[in-house]
């Protein structure tokens, strides 16, 4: 469990790093050419980033390194759980969508939850790139960062993987389902 100060104890940090290292070593295809020692060095002293990674982990996201941005010199972590993270399901897209519901409102929205966690929703391009690293959301779906041109009409987009193909669909931003959450991305 993390604290409200967005900081983990030394013990919590060490336990998280052990989990991340194990996942990193088991899934080398996701981050070819990247060494764990470099990732761990980059995480050193980044208390809020470790807190965000812990939030990703504790909600079922199974974060892992999926790349390195040469221009910003940052490692890119993403939720790599096979299905949409269980601890983030049954949320509508954003606050506006949540407030537009007359009844049966969910407790939170994907956009707000991601902001609270210190991460960003994947956009469509990032989601398609993630799907090249494995098959994700074969039984669930994930809200995606929605372009303003769609959102201004009340819609939001989500993706999944069916029939050996990545699909991106639309729904009303106020909708929510037990099998839909969101995947996040964090740069460190």
N, C-alpha and C positions, 0 to 999 in steps of 0.2 A: 504494500500500500504506500502511496505517496502522500506527502504532506501538502497543506495548502500553500506552503512557501515555494512551491515549485522547485524543491530540492530534496534529494534522497539522502539518507544516512550513508555513512561509509559502507556499512554492511549491505544495504540495499543496492548501492552502486556496484559493489563487487559481485553480488549475486546476478544482477542484470548483465554485467559484462561477461560473466561466465555463460549465461544463456545465449547472448548475442554471438559470442565466439563459437560456441558449439554449433549454432545454426549456420553461421558463416562457413565453418569448415565442412558441414554436411551438404552445402548447396553451392559449391564452387562455380558451377555454370552461370550462376546469377551475377558473378563479379570477377570474371576472368581477368588476370593481370593485376588484381588488387590484393594486397597482403594485410592480414589482420593486424599485425604490429603497427602499420600505418594508420589504420582506422582507430585502433585503441589510443594511439598517440594524439590523434585529432580530437578524440572524445575527452581527453584528460582536461579537467578543469571546466568543462562545459556543463555546469550543473543544471541549467534549464533544458538543455538538449537531452541530457540523461533522463531528466524528469519526463520529458515528452516521450522518449523511447519507452520508459516504464509505463506510461499511460497507454501507448500503443500495445505493449505486451499485455498489460493487465486487462485490456478489453478484448483480447483474443486476436490481435492483428499479426502476431509473429513477425515483427519488423526484421528486415535484412537489408544489407547493402545491395543495391542494384546498379550502381554506377558511380562514376566520378566526373565532375564537371571541371575540365581543365581551365576554363576561363575564370571561374570563381574559386577554384582550388577547394571544392567541397565534395564530400562523399554524400551520396544520395541513398537514404533509407526509405523503404516502402513497406507497407503491410503485405506480407506474402503468405498469409493463411490461405489454405485451399479454398475455403468459402468466406464470404463476407463476415467480418468480425462479429462474433456473437454478442459481445458487450456493447455494440453500437446499433443494433437492429431496432426496427419499429420506430424510426424517426422520419419526420418529413424533411423536405429539402432545407428550408431556411425559416427564420422567424416570421417573415411575411406569410409564408405558406401555413405555418403552425397557427398563427392568429386568424387566418381566414377560415379555419375549421369552426363550424358552429357547435359541434359536439364530438366526443371521443378523441380529444386532442392527445397526441403523444406527449411524453414528458420533455422532449428536446428535439432539436433539428440537427441535421448533419453539419451544416455550416457553423452553427454555434458550438456544437460539440468539438469540432475540429479546432476552432479558435481557442476554446478552453484548454485543449490538449497541446496547443502550440504547434499544430501541424496544418497542412493544407490538403484539401480534397484533390485527388488526381483529376486532370482534365482528360478529354477524350484521347488525345495523342499519347499521353503518359500511360493511360489504361491499355491502349493497344500495344505499346512497348512492353508493359508488364506481361501481357499475355504471350509474348514471344519467349518468356523465360519459364513458362509452364502453363498449365490450364487452371485458371482461377474462376471462381463463381460458376461452376457447372450445375449447381443446384440452387444458388442464391443469386442476388444481383447487388450492385453497388452504385449509389448515387455518384455522379461525376460533376465536377465544376462546370456549371452551365453558362454558356455564352449569354451576355446581357440581351441580345436580340431575341432569344428564346424566353428568357426569364421575364422580360417586360410584358409578355403575353400570358403569364401565369404558369408557364411550363418549366420543367426541369428535366435533365437527361440522366440516364443510368445505363450501365452496361452489364453484360454477362457473357458467358461462353457456352454455346449450344451447337450441336451438329458440326463440331470441329470448326467453328467460326465465331468471331467476336461480333456481338450485336450491340448497338447503341440505340436506345429507344427514348421515348418521351413519356412523361406523366404530368399530371398537375402537381405543382410543388407542394400542395397540401396533403398529397397521398402518402401513406406509409404502409409497410408490409412486414410481417414477421420474418421474412427471408431477405429483406433489403437493409443494408447498412451503408457504410462508405469505407473506402480505403484512403489512407493518408500517405503523405510524402513529407519527409523532413530532410533538410540539408544541414550538414555539419561540416 
